[in-house]
């Protein structure tokens, strides 16, 4: 396993807490930021554009992804153009399909053709990656976000899955493969080994990176100490 300093995969912080984002911005390990409407709602964000503009005032030199929330393709394109205008470091997240299951290919083709840097999101299958790649302008940067964590939740090994996705994207060298929805720190190292360009992580997972390479015997002892301390504090007794 590589050390944290040897990682080639770029770590993007995923969240919608402005204070947490600003704190992560101080960490040189963090190379970018992503968010989505679900995270923003959970964080209590009520003004989408206002939140985005405040974030962009603080984060000026690393990519930040904001997602459209329209469901019909013309509205998606309109929202995407407005979001892209908020800053040079903005990446626009476009879901791979709408709620009817219709592939967003026309949206990707139109926006990528205009030079908008897209982050195509909610992708699960290799075929979806292939379809997305066909619509992206080969000369324009893009991010292709495959939800490897959710793929793993279905019982499918995400490692060969992501390798296949990486192979598909060889036809689009400016398109970066992103491992989305990781479940544990190990996924960061797996994404690195597979050749993913980016992985998104919550602040909690980023904090756990401090455990990478920790001596397991010492970790075992610390765990036993925790059990003992808690049992003592609870004044448990067996009579």
N, C-alpha and C positions, 0 to 999 in steps of 0.2 A: 504494500500500500504506500502511495506517495505521502509525503508530509504536506501540511497545509501550504507551505511556501513553495512546494513543487507543483501545485495544481495549475493546470493550463486552462481548465474550464473557468469561465467568468461567473462569479456569484452575483446575482441580482437579488436585492431585498424586496420581498413581496408583502405589501400591507397598505393600510390606509390611515394609520395614525400619524399625524403630521409630526408630533414630537419624536416618535420612534424613528421616522424617516430621517429627520434632521440628525438624530443621534447616530444612525447608521451611516449617514453621509460623512461623518468624521472618520469612519473606518476605511482605510485604503484598500482593504480586501473587497469592498463592495464596489462593483463596477457599473451598476445601474439599478433602476427601480421599476417595479411593475405594480399595478393595482387593477381593480375591476369593480363594477357596480356593487357586487355582493359584499366585498370587503369594505367598500365605502359606506354602505348602508349599516353594516355591523358596527362600524366605527362612529356612527352617528352623523355622518356627513349629510347635510341637507342641500347645500349649494355646490353642485358638481363643478361648474366652471370656476367658482370662487376658490374652492379647495385646490383645484388644479393650478390656478395662477399663483396662489400662495406657495405651493410646493415648488413651482418653477422659479419663484423668486429666490428660493434657498438653494435649489439644486440646479446649477447652471452649466456644469461641465460633464455630466454623465447622462446617458439616455434614460428617459422616463416614458413608460407606456401607459396611455389612457385609452379606455375602450369605448367604442360607440355602443349605444343601447337601443337604437332603432331596430325594427324587425323587418322592414321592407327595404329593398336594395337601394332605391333612389334616396331615401332618408338616411341610410347608412353612409352613402357617398357624401351627402351634404354635411352630416355631422363630422365625418372624417376630415373633410377639408377644413372645417372650422377648428377642430382639435389640432390639426397639423400646424395651423397658423399661430398657435399659442407660443411656440418656441422652436428654435433650431434643433434642440435636443429631444423633441417629442417624437415618439413612435406611436402610431395609431393601431390599437388592437381591433381586429375585425374577426368575429366568430366565423368558423369555417362553414357554418350553415345558419339559416334562420330557424325560428321555432317550428316551422313546417317541415324542416328537414331538407330545404332547398339549398344546394351548394352555392356559396357566395362567390363563385368564380367571376361573374361579371363585375362585382365590386372590386375584387382583387386586381383584375386586369385593368380596369379604369384608373384606379388610384396608383398602382405601381407604375402604370404608363405615364402618369403625371409626375412621377418622381417622389411620391409620398412613401416614407419609410414605414412599412407595415409590420405588425406583429400579429400573425394569423394564429388564432387561439382556439381552444377547445377541441384540438385534433386528437384522435385516438388511434386511427389506423394508418398503415403504410400506404394504402390506396388513397387515402385523403391527402397524405403528404405528396404523393405523385400528382394528384389533381391540382393541388395548390402550386407546386413547382411549375406546372405547365402554364399557369396564369401570371406568374411573376415575371416582371421585366428583368432579364438577365443582367442588365447594367445598373440595377437599383438595389441597394441594400434592403434586407428584410430579415425578420425573425419568424421561424416556424416553430410554434409551441406545441409539443406533443405531451399530453398529460400522462406521463409514464407512471406516476403514482396511482392514478385511477385505473390504468391498464393493469397494474399489478393487483389492485383490489379485486379484479375479476378472475384472478388465478393464473394470469399470463405472465411469464417471465419477461420483464421489461428490457433486459439487456440485449438479447438478440433482436427484439422488436426495435429498439432504438438504433442498433447497428444497421438494420435494414433501412430505417428512415434516413440515416446519415448517408448511406450509399445512394439512395434516390436523389438526395440534394446535391450530389456531385455535378449534376447538370446546371445547378444554380450556385456557383461559387460565392456569390455575394449574400446568399441566404444562410443564416446561422440557425443551427438546430438547438432548441431550448428544451431541456428536461423540466417539465412542469409538475407541480403537485408532489414533490418528494415527501417521503414519510419518515425518513431517518437520515442521520448524518452519513451513514454508509452510502446512501444514494449519490452524495456529492462525489465521492471517490469512484463510484460506478460510472457516473456520467462522464467523469474525466477519462476513465479507461476506454469507454466506448467512443470517445471523440466528440462528445457534445460540446458545443461552443459556449453554452450558457446553462445555468441551472438557477431557478428561482427558489429562495428560501425565506421562511418567516424569521423574524428576529430571534425567536426562541431557538430555532435550529442553528442559526448563526452563532448564538452564544454557546451551543453545545460543541461547536468546532474546537473549543478549548480542550475537549477531552481526547482529541485525536492523538494517538500515540501514547496515551496514558498507560502506565504499568498496571496490568490487570490484577496482580497480586495485591498491590496497594489499593486498587479500586475495590477489591473484595473485602479487605480489612475495613475500609471506610464504610462499606455497606453494612458490615456487621456492627460497627460502632453506631451507625444510625439506628439499627434495630434495638440495640441495647439502650441507647439514650432515650428513645421513645418509650420503650417498655418501662424504664425507670421513672421517666417523667409522668407516666400514667399510673404509677404505683400499682402495677399488676402484681398479683400474688396467686399462687396455687397452693391450696390447703388440702 
